[in-house]
Amino acid sequence: MDFMPLIVRQRAFFHSGATLPLEFRRTQLRRLLGALVAHEAAVLGALQADLGKSPQQAYASEVGFVLSEIRHALRHLGAWMRPVRRRVPLLAWPARGFIRPEPLGVALIIGPWNYPLQLLLSPLVGAIAAGNCAILKPSEFAPHTAAVLGQLLGSTFPEEFIAVVQGDQASAAALLLQRFDSIFFTGSTPTGRAIMAAAARHLTPVTLELGGKCPCIVCADAPLASTARRIVWGKFMNAGQTCVAPDHVLVEQAVAGAFLEALKQALRDFYGEDPQQSPDYGRIINRRHFDRLIGFLGDGQIAWGGRHDAADCYLAPTLLTGVPWAAAVMQEEIFGPILPLVEFVDLDEELAKLRGRATPLALYLFTRDAARQQRVLAGSRSGGVCINDTVMHILGKELPFGGLGESGMGAYHGRAGFDCFTHRRAVLRCSSAFEAKVRYPPARGTLPRLKRLLRLLGAG
């Protein structure tokens, strides 16, 4: 697993300047779009085989998501690439200052298994738009999708521009021994720490999209039926294997019973009485992850669901009540179709508890009270916030998506994806026609006079 020759070829291609022109970048984005459309059937079949995703789910959450990113980049890339003028101090006059967006170079993108196409190709859109070369490492835990991605990208781009490396953790470790100009990783927090440690050897900038226990707060004034539908949708899509899925619900005690019934009704409406037969309900990725999730079922009372089938990697949508804060299901990121419900009386007490935990990737709040919304925004921390809905905040192209602290660093989607793989190079173009001699020794005048002059010139 010697990846040095591949990286050398990519670096030579990058330094040739081939990736810099606007039209080259647009052409590559169009080629990626065309390849996704041409391979759509194979991609949807692979996602069905790996995660049990229906064609509708797979298209909406994976293929369509990436196509939307590409089209957005194509519409706006010219504006993103333009240098941006900046004011300069009078001391430098006459001069012009501007910020020049430049690609970082050769990027490594490591994708996860839960959205194995979207979370590998969405960063790639940003990398291509910004003018980089890239090596992609898909997850070996979604082997059918990884194989299709290898064929799709291998038939679309030359390896010196875009390359796919297959393999297990040993392949990823071998890649991380090499020097890259940017590393983009989506996955677990423990692996994110290892990625960051490896990047530190070469001082490589990293973008880490991790996870955490995303809390969902339901206040008594929230409309219970629509709130339940939106939480059930966000939690149980992809069988709960979504980094921004609501991890647990904190529900105001006065409406806890009614809200539980609303959740049950939403589950019936979405998946029927036997979700195992529903074409819209997915499967757990593998037996190891399945066994971990089954271990959480004893951490509370099963109010709905709990049925499981190891041979099918199936775990029913499950609601847990009576769950203590010290239980394992409340300490570890669940990343599966188990939703604990915890009642609360005092919102400020719950916010204090949340502040004592690791910063989550997302926080969800359901209330129509504007004052309560402000209290939660001021009294909490998270990568992103969605009020009166779940997951929707990551869909737009104008809101950056990323974590904070243990849920990650850096952001992407839309313009933020371009910026993620871009160096904002500061340029000051000075004239030789005039000089302010005050900058040179010997010192002229008193120190107070110098201070006043420098303030006037914008340099002190």
N, C-alpha and C positions, 0 to 999 in steps of 0.2 A: 504494500500500500504506500508506494512512493508517489505523492501527489506534487512533488516539486516541479517535474517537467510540465505538468498541466498549468500550474500557477505561473511558471516562467513564460509559457506561451500566452497566457491571458495578459500578463503584465506587458509583454512586448506589443500585443495588439492594442492595449490601452494607450501605451506611450506613443504609438504611431499616430494618435490623434483621430483615428477612425470613428470613435464613439462621440466625438464632440459636436458635430453639426446637428442642428435641429432636425433636418430632414432624415438623417440616419436614425435618430432616436424615434421619430414618428414612424418610419418604415418598420423598425423592429417591433414597436408596439402594435402596429397593424398586423404584422406576421404572427405575433402571439395571439391576438384576437382571432385571426383566421384559423389558427391551429386549434384553439379551444372549440370553436364552432365545428370544425371538421371532425374532431375527436370526441364530440359530445356524447355519443352513444357509448363509447368505450369508457369514458370517465364516469358516466352515471352507473354503468354496470360494475365498475371497480368499487365505487363508493357503496353500492348495495352489498357487494361481497364482503367488504371490510367492516362496515358499520351498520348494515341493515337499513340504509337510508333509502327512502322511496325516491323515485325520479323527481317528484315535485320538490321534496325537501332538499335533495342533493343539488338541484338546479338553483333554487332560491338562495341557499346558504353557501354554496361553493362556486359553481360555474357562473351563475348570474352575477354574483357579488364581484368576481374578478373582472368579468366583462364590463361591468359598470365602472370599476376603477380605471380600466384601460381607456374607455370612452371619455371619462372625465379628464384624464391626463392628456389625451389627444386634443381636447378642446382648449386646454389651458397651458399647455407646455410652452408655447411661445412666450407668454407673459411671465411664466415662472423663470425662464432662462435669461430674461433681460437684466442687465446690470441696473442697480438701484442707486440713484444719486443720493448723496449725503452732504450736509453742510460741512464746511471746513473752517477752522479757526482763522481769524484775521492775521495771526502771526504767519500763517503759511501763504497768504495772499500774494499774487494771484495763483490760485490752484483749484483743482476739481477733485472731489472725493466721490467714490462710488464703491458699492459692494458687488463683486463679481461671483455669481454662483458657479462653482466648479465641481466636477465629480471627484469622489474620494479615490477611486481606483478600482481595485479588485475586491469584491465583496464576497463574504461567505454567508449563506442563508441556510439556517437549519430549521426545518419544519417539524411540527408535532403530528400525532396520529389522529386527533379528534376532528379536525377539519383539514385533512391532509393536502387538499388542493388549494383551498382559499388561503390558508396561513403560510403556504410556501410561495404561491404566485402573486398574492397582493404585495408583499415586500418586493418581489421581483419587478413589478410594474414601477415602483418607485426607483429601484436601482437602474432600470433601463432608461426611464425618463430623465434621471439625473446624469446619465452618460457613463455609467460604470460597466465593467465586466462582472460576471458573477458565477460562483460555483454553488450549486444547490444540493443539499443533503436531505432527501425526504425520509420520513420515519419508516423504519423497518417493520413497525407494528401495524402498518396499513399496507401490506405488500402488494396487493392488487393495484391500488392507486399509485404506489411508488413506481411500479413497472410501467403503467400507462404514462405517467409523467416523464419517465426516462425516454420512452418512445416519442412522445409528443414534442418534447423540447429538443431531443437529439435529432429529429427530422426537420426541425424548424430553424435551429441556430448552429453555427459552427462552434466547436468546443472552445476555440480561443476567445469566444465572446461569452457564451452561456454554456455551462456544462453541468451535468447531473452525476453525482456520485452515489451509488447504491451501497448498502452494507449496514452492519450493526454498529454498536457503540465503539467498536475498535476502529471502524472507518472514520467516525466523527472525531475520535481522539487523535488519529493520525493527521486529519485535516487541521486540527487545532494546534498541532506542533508547528505549522507553517505560519508565515507572516502574511496577514491580510491587511487591507486598508480599512475594512469595516466588517463587523460581525453582527448579524441579525439573528436572534434566537427567540423562538417561541416554545414554551414548555414549562416545566415545573421550577419552583424556586430553588430547590437543592441543585438541580442541574444548571440553573442560571448562575449560581455561585461558582460552579466549576468552570463554566464558560468564561466568566469574568476573570477568574484566576489565570486561565490559559491566555486570555487576551492581554493581561498585564505584562506578560513576558516580552511582548513586542509593542506595548503601549498602543494597542489597537482600540479604536473607539467601538463601543458596543451599544446595541439596542436590545433590551431584554423585555420581552412581553411575557409575563409570568402569570400568576393567578392569585389565589387567596380565598378567604371565606367572605364572599360578597353578601353583606346583610341586606335584608329587605324589611322595612319598617311599615307597618300598616296601622294607621291611626283610625280612631272610631268614626271620624267624619267621612272616610273614604267610601265610595259606592262599592259595596262588597261584591256584587256579581261581576262587574267589569274588572275590578281589582283581581279577583280570583282567576278570571280567564287570562289576564295578562301575566300573572305570576306563573300559572300552570304552563302557559305557552313558553315563557322564557326559561323555566326550570327544566321541563321535560323534553324539549327539542333535543335531538341527538342523544336521547336517553340520559339527559343531565350532564353529558360530557362536553360542557361548554365553559370556557374560562370565565365568562361574565354571567353565567347562570346564577340566579339567586341561590345562595348556599343554605340559608335558613331564614325563617320569617319571625320577626318580633311583632306580635299583634297585640293591640291594646285590649286589656282584659275584658272590657265591657262588651266587645263584639267578637271575642274569641270563638265562642260556640257557633254563632251564625256564620262566621268567616270559614270555619272548618267545613260546614255544610256546603258553602258556596264553592270551596275547593273541590269537594267530592263531586258536585254537580258538573263543574267544568271538566273534570277528568272523565266522567261518563260521556259528556258531550263530545269530547275530543277523541277518545280512544275506545269507547264502549265498555261493556262489562268485562270483557276479556282483552286487555291491550295486547296480549301475545298474538292475537289474530289481526290486529290493526296494521294496515300497510303504512300507517303514518308514525309508528313507534319503532325506534331503533333497537340495537343490541349493544351489549357491553363489548369492548374491543377485544378482550382476551380473558382467559380463565384466571390469571393472576389478579387482574383488576376486579373481576367478578367476585372472587373469594374475599378480597379486601372489603368490598361493599357489603357483602352478606354479614360480615363481622359487625357492622354498624346497626343491624336490625334489632339487636338486643339492648340498645341504648335508650329506648323509650317504649311507649305503647304504640303499636301499629294501629292507626286509626283508619287507614285505607291501604290496600295493596299488600306488599310483603311477599307475594308469590314469586318463586324463582325456579329456573330450569337451567341447570349447569350445562347440559348438553347443547342448549340453544343460546347460551350466554345471555339469558333473558332474566331481567329483574323488573317486576312490575313497578309502575309509578307508586311511590310509597310516601305516606304522610305519617310522621311520628309526633306524638304529643307526650307531655310529661317528661321532657328531656332536661336533665340537669346541665348547667353550664360546664361542669367538670367532665362530662361524658366525652368519649373519644370522637363521636360524631360532631360535637361542638368545638373540638380542638383542631381536628385535621380538615383540610379541604376535602369535601365529599367527592366531587367530580363524578356524580352519578345520580340516578333517579330517586334519591331519598331526600325528603324535605322536612326537617324538624320545625315544629311550631313552638315558640316560647312566648308566654303571655307577659305583658308588662303593664305597670300602672303609671310610673313616672318616666316620661321621655328623657329628661335630663340624666337620670340614673343610667338609662340604657346607653345614652351617648357617651357617658363616662366609661362604661364598660368597653364600648367599641374603641375608644381612644387608647385603652390599655392593650389592645391587640394589634397584630401586624396590619399595616395599611392594605385594604383590599383593592382589587382592580376596579370594582364598581360598587356603588351604593344605590339602593332603590328606596324611594320614599313615596308612600301613598297618603296624601292628605290634600284637602282643598283649602286649608288654612295657610295663607301667605306668611303669617308670622311664624308658624311652625316650620314652614319650608326654610325660612331664613335661619331659624334656630339650628336646624339640622345642618345646613350648609356651613354655618359659622362654627358649629360644635363638633364637626367630624372631618376626617381626611379620607380621600380615596383617589384612585386614578381618574375616575369619571363618576358622574351622578346622573341618574335618570329619575325624574319626578313624575309620578302617576303612570309609569309604564316600566317595562323591563327590556333590556338588550337594545332597544331602538336607538339609543344614543350612539351606537357604533356604526350605524348604517349610512349616515350622511357623509359627504366628502368635505364639509367645511368645519367639522369638529374633529380635532386630533384625537386619536385613540392611543392610550398608553397607560402605564402604571406608575406607581410611586412607592419608593422604599422596597419592601419585599415583594410587591406586585410588579416591579419592573422599573425600567428607566427608558426615556426616549418615547417618541410617538410617531405614528404614521397614519395613513389614509389621506387621499387627496393631496393637497399641497404639502401637508406634513410628511407624506411618504417621499416626496421629492426632496424636501429639506433633510430628511433622515440620512440620505446618501450623498449629501452636498456639503462642500466646504464653502462657507461664506467668506470669500477672500477680500480683505480690505485693500483698496488701491487709492493712493493719493498721487495725483499727477500735478507736479509743481512747474512753475515757469522759472526760467533763468533770467527774466527781464528785470526782476526787482528782488531786493533782499531787505529784511528788517535787521539792521545791524545790532539791535538791542540783544539779539540772541547770542552774539559772539563776545568773548572776552576782548579787552579788559572790561570789567563791570563799569556801567555808566550811571551816575547818580546814586542816591541813597536807597536803602532796602525798602522803606515805605513807598518811595516813588516807583520802584521796580514792581512792587506788588500791585499798585494801582494800574500800571501800564499793562501788566500781564492779564489782570482781570478784564481790562478794556479789550485786549486782543483775544480773549477767550482761551487763554492758556494758563490761567492761575485762579 
